Amino acid sequence: MVPNPDYRMLSLADVDQAAQVISQAFEDDPPCTFMLPRRRTRTRTLYKFFQALGELSIMNQRGYGSGDPLQGVAYWKLPNQESMSVSVQSLRKFVPLLFTLYPIGLVRARAVLDRIDSLHEKHADGPHFYLDNLGVLPSARGKGVSSKLIRPFLEMADTQRAIVYTDTLTLANVSFYEHFGFQCVEQSPVSETGLTVFAFRRPAQ
């Protein structure tokens, strides 16, 4: 990958800072508030979760950040990357989550997570770029940080004539992704949750 001044690939030294960024960004995200209704509990639990997920993603070369110190974080899966390899050390990072309300929230949101997976498989079953998570510090929003973590990958996808896929459960994000050329290919309400999964696909341009 050609170096880009707008973003860099994250290293393991960035795990804690990346977790702080993305946990703050997702603190009021609909699926997170659904899983963990109590704000104080949610804040602590999200940080622990994104510590574990971030380390795993970074070890598998899927983590990217913008800003010094970090202002935004994105986890991208590229077409040539296999499923993430999980080491024993990485699994240990998830152990602290067992002593939080996260397992209860995970059960509560099982139908939502299953719907996310099924829509992904339905609309992007071939090689594609996948934007798994994108988070920007509240204090850095509106300053182009998200664009720095999205546009270079869209350009790579166009060069490779590949589609790009992502999803959201936040209605306000629909116009955001459409701005980058994504098309909402399906809106899928999940019964008894009040949540809707919006599936986005961007054809090569």
N, C-alpha and C positions, 0 to 999 in steps of 0.2 A: 504494500500500500504506500502511495506517495505521501510524504509528510505534508501536513496541512497546518498553517499557522492558526486556524480557527479552533482546532480540536486536537486531542492527542489520545493515544491508547493508554488506558489506565494500567498501573502496576499494583502489586500487592500493597505497596506503601500508601496507596490511595484508598484502601478499603474503608477505613473509618470515616474519612472525609466524604467519600461518595455516599456512604450510608446516611450521613447527616443531611446531605443535600436532598437525596431522593425521599427520605422519610419525611422531611419537612414539606416537600412538594406534594406528597400523597396524603398528608395528614387529614385533609378534608375531602379526599376523593370518595365518591359514592360507595364503591365496593369496600373500601377500608372502613368507612363509618358503619356500613352494614355488618361487616364482620366483627368490628370492635366498637360498639356504640359509645363506650366511656372514653372521652378524649384523653384523659391522663394515662389510662392504660394503653390506648391506641398509640400514643406518641412513643412510649418506651418499647412497646412490642414491635412497631414498625422498624425502629432503629435496629433492634436485634435481628429481625428478619432480613433486612436489607444488608446487614453486615454479612450474614451467611450467604445470601444469594449473590451479593456483590463479589465476594471472594471467589465463589464458584464460577461466576461469569468472567471475572478478570483472569482467572487461571486458564480459562478456555478462550481467551483473547476475544471477548465479546463486549468489553467495557470501554467506553469512550467518555472523555470529559472536556469541558471548555471552561477557561478562566483559571487564574492563579491568584488566590485560592479558588478552588472549584466553585463554579456558579451553576453548572448544569451537568447532568449525567445521562447517558443513553446506553442501553444494552441492545446491540444489533446482532442478529444471526445472519451471516452471509451464505450465499448458495453453496459454497464449497466447504462449509463447515459441517461436521457430523454432530450427532447428539452430544451433549456435554458429558465429559468423562468426570466421574465423581471419585475422589480419593477418600480414604478413611479419615484423613485430617479435615477434609471439607465437611464430611458428615458430622463430625464432632461439633462443628460450628452451629449446627441446627439443634443440638441437644438443649441449650438454654431455652429454646422456644417451648419445649415440653413443660416448662415450669411457669409459663405465662398462660393467658387466655387464648393464645393463638390456635391451639388444637380445637377449642370449642368454636372459634370463629371460622376455622377451616371447614368443619362439619356443617356449620350454618350456611356457608357459601358454596357448598359442594355443587349444587345445581348450576350456579353461576359459572364456576370454573369449568364444569363439564361443557356448558354451552360455548364458552370461549374456545375451548379445544375443538369442538365439533365444527364451529364456523371457520376456524383456521384451516382445518383439514378440507372442508368443503370448498373454500374459495381460493386456496393456495396449496394445492396438492403436489405441484411440481417444484423445481428449483426456484427459489425466490429470496429476496431480501426481507427480513422480518424485524420490524421495530418492536421489541418486546416491552421495554420500559423507557420512558423519557421523563425526567424530572428537572425542574429549574427552581432555584431558591425563590421564594416569594419576593424578596427584595431585588431580584435580578430580572423579573418578568418585564416584558415589553422592551427589552434591550437587544433583541436579536440573538439571544443565547440558543434558543431552540433551533433557529434556522442554521446555526453553525453546526449543530449535531444532526441535522436532517439533510440539508441540501447536498453536501458532498456525497452522501450515500445514494441519493436519488440520481446524481450524475453518474456514479459508478454503475447503478442499475441500468440507466439508459445506455451506457457504453456496452454493457453486456446483453442488452435487449431482454432484461429480466423484469418481472413484476416486483412490486413492493407491497407488503401486507402489514397491516396493524389493526388494532381494535381499541375501543374505548367504551366506558360505561358512563361517561360524562357528556351530557348534551352540549355543553358549551364548547367541547372539543371538536364537534362536527365541522363547524365552519373553519376551525384552525387547520384541520387536515385537508379539507377541500381547497384551502389556499395553496397547499403544496401539490395539488393535482390529484389527490386521492379521491376516489369515488366511493360513496357509501353503498355497498352492494347488498347489505341486508341489515334491517333493524329487528332484533329478536328479543322481545320481552320475556323475562324469566318469571313464571308465575309464582305468586306468594312472596316475592322479594321487593317489588316496586322498582326493580332494575331492568334496564334494557342494554343489550350488547349491540354496539354499532360496529359492523365489520367493514373495513376499508381496504380497497385494492387500487393500486396505481399501476396502470400499464406503462410499458416503456415508451418514452417520448423522444 
